Amino acid sequence: MNKQKAELERLDLMPVADLEFSCSRIFAEMEYVGMKLDVNKWLEQANDRERNADRFEKALNEYILDNPNKYNNFIDRQLNLFESGFKTNITWSSPKKVLDVLLSSGIKVDSVNEKIR
């Protein structure tokens, strides 16, 4: 435990640890007892977020296509009979692809993963 505390102090994470520790009892009780959930409201919010995600993905793709000089590597120039215009070759749910786009934009990040070590 002393090693963990020393590491938290070294990384200046003691305030975060204190917050987590103060919430742990509440989370344990919620896990044991459960909690009320308005399922309809939950599903409504989930649907709203999915629509927003689709809208944001479309906007990101349009931005890439509107800036071909900067993002040429991310544009699929293969045409087909069923769609007009070019598409991007970016899978926005792929951390590696997103990282590639950010780095090519001059945004220096180490990772876009949820878990960072």
Contact map, one row per residue, 1 for C-alpha under 8 A:
111110000000000000000000000000000000000000000000000000000000000000000000000000000000000000000000000000000000000000000
111111000000000000000000000000000000000000000000000000000000000000000000000000000000000000000000000000000000000000000
111111100000000000000000000000000000000000000000000000000000000000000000000000000000000000000000000000000000000000000
111111110000000000000000000000000000000000000000000000000000000000000000000000000000000000000000000000000000000000000
111111111000010000000000000000000000000000000000000000000000000000000000000000000000000000000000000000000000000000000
011111111100000000000000000000000000000000000000000000000000000000000000000000000000000000000000000000000000000000000
001111111110000000000000000000000000000000000000000000000000000000000000000000000000000000000000000000000000000000000
000111111111110010000000000000000000000000000000000000000000000000000000000000000000000000000000000000000000000000000
000011111111110000000000000000000000000000000000000000000000000000000000000000000000000000000000000000000000000000000
000001111111100000000000000000000000000000000000000000000000000000000000000000000000000000000000000000000000000000000
000000111111100000000000000000000000000000000000000000000000000000000000000000000000000000000000000000000000000000000
000000011111111000000000000000000000000000000000000000000000000000000000000000000000000000000000000000000000000000000
000000011111111110000000000000000000000000000000000000000000000000000000000000000000000000000000000000000000000000000
000010011001111111000000000000000000000000000000000000000000000000000000000000000000000000000000000000000000000000000
000000000001111111100000000000000000000000000000000000000000000000000000000000000000000000000000000000000000000000000
000000000000111111110000000000000000000000000000000000000000000000000000000000000000000000000000000000000000000000000
000000010000111111111000000000000000000000000000000000000000000000000000000000000000000000000000000000000000000000000
000000000000011111111100000000000000000000000000000000000000000000000000000000000000000000000000000000000000000000000
000000000000001111111110000000000000000000000000000000000000000000000000000000000000000000000000000000000000000000000
000000000000000111111111000000000000000000000000000000000000000000000000000000000000000000000000000000000000000000000
000000000000000011111111100000000000000000000000000000000000000000000000000000000000000000000000000000000000000000000
000000000000000001111111100000000000000000000000000000000000000000000000000000000000000000000000000000000000000000000
000000000000000000111111111000000000000000000000000000000000000000000000000000000000000000000000000000000000000000000
000000000000000000011111111100000000000000000000000000000000000000000000000000000000000000000000000000000000000000000
000000000000000000001111111110000000000000000000000000000000000000000000000000000000000000000000000000000000000000000
000000000000000000000011111111000000000000000000000000000000000000000000000000000000000000000000000000000000000000000
000000000000000000000011111111100000000000000000000000000000000000000000000000000000000000000000000000000000000000000
000000000000000000000001111111110000000000000000000000000000000000000000000000000000000000000000000000000000000000000
000000000000000000000000111111111100000000000000000000000000000000000000000000000000000000000000000000000000000000000
000000000000000000000000011111111110000000000000000000000000000000000000000000000000000000000000000000000000000000000
000000000000000000000000001111111100000000000000000000000000000000000000000000000000000000000000000000000000000000000
000000000000000000000000000111111100000000000000000000000000000000000000000000000000000000000000000000000000000000000
000000000000000000000000000011111110000000000000000000000000000000000000000000000000000000000000000000000000000000000
000000000000000000000000000011111111000000000000000000000000000000000000000000000000000000000000000000000000000000000
000000000000000000000000000001001111100000000000000000000000000000000000000000000000000000000000000000000000000000000
000000000000000000000000000000000111110000000000000000000000000000000000000000000000000000000000000000000000000000000
000000000000000000000000000000000011111001000000000000000000000000000000000000000000000000000000000000000000000000000
000000000000000000000000000000000001111111000000000000000000000000000000000000000000000000000000000000000000000000000
000000000000000000000000000000000000111111100000000000000000000000000000000000000000000000000000000000000000000000000
000000000000000000000000000000000000011111110000000000000000000000000000000000000000000000000000000000000000000000000
000000000000000000000000000000000000011111111000000000000000000000000000000000000000000000000000000000000000000000000
000000000000000000000000000000000000111111111100000000000000000000000000000000000000000000000000000000000000000000000
000000000000000000000000000000000000001111111110000000000000000000000000000000000000000000000000000000000000000000000
000000000000000000000000000000000000000111111111000000000000000000000000000000000000000000000000000000000000000000000
000000000000000000000000000000000000000011111111100000000000000000000000000000000000000000000000000000000000000000000
000000000000000000000000000000000000000001111111110000000000000000000000000000000000000000000000000000000000000000000
000000000000000000000000000000000000000000111111111000000000000000000000000000000000000000000000000000000000000000000
000000000000000000000000000000000000000000011111111100000000000000000000000000000000000000000000000000000000000000000
000000000000000000000000000000000000000000001111111110000000000000000000000000000000000000000000000000000000000000000
000000000000000000000000000000000000000000000111111111000000000000000000000000000000000000000000000000000000000000000
000000000000000000000000000000000000000000000011111111100000000000000000000000000000000000000000000000000000000000000
000000000000000000000000000000000000000000000001111111110000000000000000000000000000000000000000000000000000000000000
000000000000000000000000000000000000000000000000111111111000000000000000000000000000000000000000000000000000000000000
000000000000000000000000000000000000000000000000011111111100000000000000000000000000000000000000000000000000000000000
000000000000000000000000000000000000000000000000001111111110000000000000000000000000000000000000000000000000000000000
000000000000000000000000000000000000000000000000000111111111000000000000000000000000000000000000000000000000000000000
000000000000000000000000000000000000000000000000000011111111100000000000000000000000000000010000000000000000000000000
000000000000000000000000000000000000000000000000000001111111110000000000000000000000000000000000000000000000000000000
000000000000000000000000000000000000000000000000000000111111111000000000000000000000000000000000000000000000000000000
000000000000000000000000000000000000000000000000000000011111111100000000000000000000000000000000000000000000000000000
000000000000000000000000000000000000000000000000000000001111111110000000000000000000001100000000000000000000000000000
000000000000000000000000000000000000000000000000000000000111111111000000000000000000000000000000000000000000000000000
000000000000000000000000000000000000000000000000000000000011111111100000000000000000000000000000000000000000000000000
000000000000000000000000000000000000000000000000000000000001111111110010011000000000000100000000000000000000000000000
000000000000000000000000000000000000000000000000000000000000111111110010001000000000011100000000000000000000000000000
000000000000000000000000000000000000000000000000000000000000011111110000000000000000000000000000000000000000000000000
000000000000000000000000000000000000000000000000000000000000001111111111000000000000000000000000000000000000000000000
000000000000000000000000000000000000000000000000000000000000000111111111001000000000000000000000000000000000000000000
000000000000000000000000000000000000000000000000000000000000000000111111000000000000000000000000000000000000000000000
000000000000000000000000000000000000000000000000000000000000000000111111000000000000000000000000000000011000000000000
000000000000000000000000000000000000000000000000000000000000000110111111111000000000000000000000000010010000000000000
000000000000000000000000000000000000000000000000000000000000000000111111111000000000000000000000000000000000000000000
000000000000000000000000000000000000000000000000000000000000000000000011111000000000000000000000000000000000000000000
000000000000000000000000000000000000000000000000000000000000000100000011111100000000000111000000000010000000000000000
000000000000000000000000000000000000000000000000000000000000000110010011111110000000011110000000000000000000000000000
000000000000000000000000000000000000000000000000000000000000000000000000011111000000011110000000000000000000000000000
000000000000000000000000000000000000000000000000000000000000000000000000001111100000011000000000000000000000000000000
000000000000000000000000000000000000000000000000000000000000000000000000000111110000010000000000000000000000000000000
000000000000000000000000000000000000000000000000000000000000000000000000000011111011110000000000000000000000000000000
000000000000000000000000000000000000000000000000000000000000000000000000000001111111000000000000000000000000000000000
000000000000000000000000000000000000000000000000000000000000000000000000000000111111000000000000000000000000000000000
000000000000000000000000000000000000000000000000000000000000000000000000000000011111000000000000000000000000000000000
000000000000000000000000000000000000000000000000000000000000000000000000000000111111100000000000000000000000000000000
000000000000000000000000000000000000000000000000000000000000000000000000000000111111110000000000000000000000000000000
000000000000000000000000000000000000000000000000000000000000000000000000000000100011111000000000000000000000000000000
000000000000000000000000000000000000000000000000000000000000000010000000001111100001111100000000000000000000000000000
000000000000000000000000000000000000000000000000000000000000100010000000001110000000111110000000000000000000000000000
000000000000000000000000000000000000000000000000000000000000100110000000011100000000011111000000000000000000000000000
000000000000000000000000000000000000000000000000000000000000000000000000011100000000001111100000000000000000000000000
000000000000000000000000000000000000000000000000000000000000000000000000010000000000000111110000110000000000000000000
000000000000000000000000000000000000000000000000000000000000000000000000000000000000000011111100110000000000000000000
000000000000000000000000000000000000000000000000000000001000000000000000000000000000000001111110110000000000000000000
000000000000000000000000000000000000000000000000000000000000000000000000000000000000000000111110010000000000000000000
000000000000000000000000000000000000000000000000000000000000000000000000000000000000000000111111110000000000000000000
000000000000000000000000000000000000000000000000000000000000000000000000000000000000000000011111111000000000001110000
000000000000000000000000000000000000000000000000000000000000000000000000000000000000000000000111111100000000000100000
000000000000000000000000000000000000000000000000000000000000000000000000000000000000000001110111111110000000000000000
000000000000000000000000000000000000000000000000000000000000000000000000000000000000000001111111111111000000000100000
000000000000000000000000000000000000000000000000000000000000000000000000000000000000000000000011111111100000101100000
000000000000000000000000000000000000000000000000000000000000000000000000000000000000000000000001111111110000000000000
000000000000000000000000000000000000000000000000000000000000000000000010010000000000000000000000111111111000000000000
000000000000000000000000000000000000000000000000000000000000000000000000000000000000000000000000011111111111100000000
000000000000000000000000000000000000000000000000000000000000000000000000000000000000000000000000001111111111100000000
000000000000000000000000000000000000000000000000000000000000000000000110000000000000000000000000000111111110000000000
000000000000000000000000000000000000000000000000000000000000000000000100000000000000000000000000000011111110000000000
000000000000000000000000000000000000000000000000000000000000000000000000000000000000000000000000000001111111000000000
000000000000000000000000000000000000000000000000000000000000000000000000000000000000000000000000000001111111100000000
000000000000000000000000000000000000000000000000000000000000000000000000000000000000000000000000000001100111110000000
000000000000000000000000000000000000000000000000000000000000000000000000000000000000000000000000001001100011111100000
000000000000000000000000000000000000000000000000000000000000000000000000000000000000000000000000000000000001111100000
000000000000000000000000000000000000000000000000000000000000000000000000000000000000000000000010001000000000111110010
000000000000000000000000000000000000000000000000000000000000000000000000000000000000000000000011011000000000111111000
000000000000000000000000000000000000000000000000000000000000000000000000000000000000000000000010000000000000001111110
000000000000000000000000000000000000000000000000000000000000000000000000000000000000000000000000000000000000000111110
000000000000000000000000000000000000000000000000000000000000000000000000000000000000000000000000000000000000000011111
000000000000000000000000000000000000000000000000000000000000000000000000000000000000000000000000000000000000001011111
000000000000000000000000000000000000000000000000000000000000000000000000000000000000000000000000000000000000000000111
